[in-house]
Amino acid sequence: MLRAGHEDHVAASFTVFQYLQGRGFDVVFFNECGGQGYFSLLAKRAGLFPQAPRMVVVTHGSNAWVLEINQQLYWGLHPISVDYLERRSVELADDCVSPSEYLIGWMRERGWALPASTRVIQNALPVEAAVAAAAQERIDEIVFFGRLEARKGVDLFLSAYSRLCAARDMSGVKVTFLGKFARIEGVHSGVYVMERTRGWPAPPTLITELGQEQALAYLSRPGVLAVMPSRAENSPCVVAECLIAGVPFIATDSGGTAELIAPTD
């Protein structure tokens, strides 16, 4: 099957290699996701890239990791080839950097070969730290914060809130989903959410187009509680953003989430 240029990971990786040749970079950073560094790294290892720069691969979450967490099957050869490019990119890297110990452990458990220079460096986010605010006495709005997909825990959130509705009067609380659409169990996530919330006291609000700064401003209003119930995360930016901005939140202790919390807390 023919794919558009941005979907053909093999062609994209080779194009990156052609671009880097002869340009005199000292250091180049690649994501492992998509394997865009594969041919550049392979050429350097094979001695076919004279004066190659130092190449660092940063792990944000491979295709195989996403499929596993979302409980999706491989549907053809394409995800298999992407998995190979990603694994080899990490193996051939001069340095591998992960935002969490969790993801390094996940790769090792699945037989990934990691370079000797592998380290954890948490993400640096352009978020202004907030002045400590007084604890909130009342929650008027609960906001699911994150992409609307299975690994972000949409189904867990929906089930938990439905139990709350069955146990107590939740009619005075607004529920909002703040994040981009995806697909859940083959269904558009917006449709999935609306179908699962039919019995709630009021239909939820779906906000899908806000940027980072706008989303944090929305969450920083009085009476708002953010919820990030991910089933697995590398080092979730949404949790780090709420920590830095002083937004009250509840999150699952999954993946690298707990690594963002100071040990003393």
GIKATA-V897641 format. One record per residue. N is the residue number from 1. RES is the residue in three letters. SS is DSSP state (A for helix, B for strand, O for the rest). NEAR is the number of other C-alpha atoms within 12 Angstrom. Layout:
# GIKATA-V897641
n:N res:RES ss:SS near:NEAR
n:N res:RES ss:SS near:NEAR
This chain:
# GIKATA-V897641
n:1 res:MET ss:O near:8
n:2 res:LEU ss:O near:10
n:3 res:ARG ss:O near:12
n:4 res:ALA ss:O near:11
n:5 res:GLY ss:O near:13
n:6 res:HIS ss:O near:15
n:7 res:GLU ss:O near:19
n:8 res:ASP ss:O near:22
n:9 res:HIS ss:A near:32
n:10 res:VAL ss:A near:30
n:11 res:ALA ss:A near:25
n:12 res:ALA ss:A near:25
n:13 res:SER ss:A near:33
n:14 res:PHE ss:A near:24
n:15 res:THR ss:A near:21
n:16 res:VAL ss:A near:25
n:17 res:PHE ss:A near:30
n:18 res:GLN ss:A near:21
n:19 res:TYR ss:A near:19
n:20 res:LEU ss:A near:30
n:21 res:GLN ss:O near:24
n:22 res:GLY ss:O near:14
n:23 res:ARG ss:O near:17
n:24 res:GLY ss:O near:15
n:25 res:PHE ss:O near:15
n:26 res:ASP ss:O near:15
n:27 res:VAL ss:B near:18
n:28 res:VAL ss:B near:28
n:29 res:PHE ss:B near:28
n:30 res:PHE ss:B near:34
n:31 res:ASN ss:B near:31
n:32 res:GLU ss:O near:42
n:33 res:CYS ss:O near:30
n:34 res:GLY ss:O near:38
n:35 res:GLY ss:O near:47
n:36 res:GLN ss:O near:43
n:37 res:GLY ss:O near:45
n:38 res:TYR ss:A near:41
n:39 res:PHE ss:A near:36
n:40 res:SER ss:A near:42
n:41 res:LEU ss:A near:42
n:42 res:LEU ss:A near:27
n:43 res:ALA ss:A near:27
n:44 res:LYS ss:A near:25
n:45 res:ARG ss:A near:23
n:46 res:ALA ss:O near:13
n:47 res:GLY ss:O near:13
n:48 res:LEU ss:O near:16
n:49 res:PHE ss:O near:23
n:50 res:PRO ss:O near:18
n:51 res:GLN ss:O near:20
n:52 res:ALA ss:O near:27
n:53 res:PRO ss:O near:27
n:54 res:ARG ss:B near:26
n:55 res:MET ss:B near:38
n:56 res:VAL ss:B near:32
n:57 res:VAL ss:B near:42
n:58 res:VAL ss:B near:40
n:59 res:THR ss:B near:43
n:60 res:HIS ss:O near:37
n:61 res:GLY ss:O near:38
n:62 res:SER ss:O near:37
n:63 res:ASN ss:A near:30
n:64 res:ALA ss:A near:32
n:65 res:TRP ss:A near:35
n:66 res:VAL ss:A near:28
n:67 res:LEU ss:A near:22
n:68 res:GLU ss:A near:22
n:69 res:ILE ss:A near:25
n:70 res:ASN ss:O near:28
n:71 res:GLN ss:O near:18
n:72 res:GLN ss:O near:21
n:73 res:LEU ss:O near:18
n:74 res:TYR ss:O near:19
n:75 res:TRP ss:O near:10
n:76 res:GLY ss:O near:12
n:77 res:LEU ss:A near:12
n:78 res:HIS ss:A near:21
n:79 res:PRO ss:A near:28
n:80 res:ILE ss:A near:22
n:81 res:SER ss:A near:24
n:82 res:VAL ss:A near:33
n:83 res:ASP ss:A near:34
n:84 res:TYR ss:A near:28
n:85 res:LEU ss:A near:37
n:86 res:GLU ss:A near:41
n:87 res:ARG ss:A near:38
n:88 res:ARG ss:A near:32
n:89 res:SER ss:A near:42
n:90 res:VAL ss:A near:46
n:91 res:GLU ss:A near:34
n:92 res:LEU ss:A near:35
n:93 res:ALA ss:O near:40
n:94 res:ASP ss:O near:31
n:95 res:ASP ss:B near:31
n:96 res:CYS ss:B near:37
n:97 res:VAL ss:B near:32
n:98 res:SER ss:B near:34
n:99 res:PRO ss:O near:34
n:100 res:SER ss:O near:33
n:101 res:GLU ss:A near:27
n:102 res:TYR ss:A near:31
n:103 res:LEU ss:A near:39
n:104 res:ILE ss:A near:34
n:105 res:GLY ss:A near:23
n:106 res:TRP ss:A near:28
n:107 res:MET ss:A near:31
n:108 res:ARG ss:A near:18
n:109 res:GLU ss:A near:13
n:110 res:ARG ss:O near:16
n:111 res:GLY ss:O near:14
n:112 res:TRP ss:O near:25
n:113 res:ALA ss:O near:24
n:114 res:LEU ss:O near:33
n:115 res:PRO ss:O near:24
n:116 res:ALA ss:O near:14
n:117 res:SER ss:O near:20
n:118 res:THR ss:B near:29
n:119 res:ARG ss:B near:24
n:120 res:VAL ss:B near:25
n:121 res:ILE ss:O near:22
n:122 res:GLN ss:O near:26
n:123 res:ASN ss:O near:25
n:124 res:ALA ss:O near:15
n:125 res:LEU ss:O near:21
n:126 res:PRO ss:O near:14
n:127 res:VAL ss:O near:24
n:128 res:GLU ss:O near:19
n:129 res:ALA ss:O near:18
n:130 res:ALA ss:O near:18
n:131 res:VAL ss:O near:12
n:132 res:ALA ss:O near:14
n:133 res:ALA ss:O near:15
n:134 res:ALA ss:O near:13
n:135 res:ALA ss:O near:15
n:136 res:GLN ss:O near:19
n:137 res:GLU ss:O near:12
n:138 res:ARG ss:O near:15
n:139 res:ILE ss:O near:22
n:140 res:ASP ss:O near:21
n:141 res:GLU ss:B near:30
n:142 res:ILE ss:B near:33
n:143 res:VAL ss:B near:40
n:144 res:PHE ss:B near:44
n:145 res:PHE ss:B near:45
n:146 res:GLY ss:O near:41
n:147 res:ARG ss:O near:32
n:148 res:LEU ss:B near:38
n:149 res:GLU ss:O near:40
n:150 res:ALA ss:A near:35
n:151 res:ARG ss:A near:35
n:152 res:LYS ss:A near:41
n:153 res:GLY ss:O near:33
n:154 res:VAL ss:A near:39
n:155 res:ASP ss:A near:29
n:156 res:LEU ss:A near:25
n:157 res:PHE ss:A near:36
n:158 res:LEU ss:A near:33
n:159 res:SER ss:A near:19
n:160 res:ALA ss:A near:20
n:161 res:TYR ss:A near:32
n:162 res:SER ss:A near:24
n:163 res:ARG ss:A near:17
n:164 res:LEU ss:A near:18
n:165 res:CYS ss:A near:22
n:166 res:ALA ss:A near:15
n:167 res:ALA ss:A near:10
n:168 res:ARG ss:O near:14
n:169 res:ASP ss:O near:15
n:170 res:MET ss:O near:23
n:171 res:SER ss:O near:19
n:172 res:GLY ss:O near:17
n:173 res:VAL ss:O near:26
n:174 res:LYS ss:B near:25
n:175 res:VAL ss:B near:36
n:176 res:THR ss:B near:35
n:177 res:PHE ss:B near:41
n:178 res:LEU ss:B near:37
n:179 res:GLY ss:O near:32
n:180 res:LYS ss:O near:24
n:181 res:PHE ss:B near:26
n:182 res:ALA ss:O near:24
n:183 res:ARG ss:B near:22
n:184 res:ILE ss:B near:25
n:185 res:GLU ss:O near:20
n:186 res:GLY ss:O near:16
n:187 res:VAL ss:B near:17
n:188 res:HIS ss:B near:18
n:189 res:SER ss:A near:28
n:190 res:GLY ss:A near:29
n:191 res:VAL ss:A near:20
n:192 res:TYR ss:A near:24
n:193 res:VAL ss:A near:37
n:194 res:MET ss:A near:24
n:195 res:GLU ss:A near:17
n:196 res:ARG ss:A near:23
n:197 res:THR ss:O near:28
n:198 res:ARG ss:O near:16
n:199 res:GLY ss:O near:21
n:200 res:TRP ss:O near:28
n:201 res:PRO ss:O near:20
n:202 res:ALA ss:O near:19
n:203 res:PRO ss:O near:20
n:204 res:PRO ss:O near:29
n:205 res:THR ss:B near:21
n:206 res:LEU ss:B near:27
n:207 res:ILE ss:B near:24
n:208 res:THR ss:O near:23
n:209 res:GLU ss:O near:16
n:210 res:LEU ss:O near:20
n:211 res:GLY ss:O near:15
n:212 res:GLN ss:A near:25
n:213 res:GLU ss:A near:19
n:214 res:GLN ss:A near:17
n:215 res:ALA ss:A near:30
n:216 res:LEU ss:A near:36
n:217 res:ALA ss:A near:21
n:218 res:TYR ss:A near:27
n:219 res:LEU ss:A near:35
n:220 res:SER ss:O near:30
n:221 res:ARG ss:O near:23
n:222 res:PRO ss:O near:22
n:223 res:GLY ss:O near:25
n:224 res:VAL ss:B near:32
n:225 res:LEU ss:B near:35
n:226 res:ALA ss:B near:41
n:227 res:VAL ss:B near:36
n:228 res:MET ss:B near:42
n:229 res:PRO ss:O near:37
n:230 res:SER ss:O near:36
n:231 res:ARG ss:O near:28
n:232 res:ALA ss:O near:32
n:233 res:GLU ss:O near:41
n:234 res:ASN ss:O near:42
n:235 res:SER ss:O near:35
n:236 res:PRO ss:O near:41
n:237 res:CYS ss:A near:31
n:238 res:VAL ss:A near:40
n:239 res:VAL ss:A near:40
n:240 res:ALA ss:A near:35
n:241 res:GLU ss:A near:34
n:242 res:CYS ss:A near:37
n:243 res:LEU ss:A near:31
n:244 res:ILE ss:A near:25
n:245 res:ALA ss:A near:31
n:246 res:GLY ss:O near:30
n:247 res:VAL ss:O near:38
n:248 res:PRO ss:O near:37
n:249 res:PHE ss:B near:31
n:250 res:ILE ss:B near:24
n:251 res:ALA ss:B near:35
n:252 res:THR ss:O near:24
n:253 res:ASP ss:O near:23
n:254 res:SER ss:O near:26
n:255 res:GLY ss:O near:30
n:256 res:GLY ss:O near:34
n:257 res:THR ss:A near:32
n:258 res:ALA ss:A near:25
n:259 res:GLU ss:A near:27
n:260 res:LEU ss:A near:33
n:261 res:ILE ss:O near:19
n:262 res:ALA ss:O near:10
n:263 res:PRO ss:O near:7
n:264 res:THR ss:O near:6
n:265 res:ASP ss:O near:7
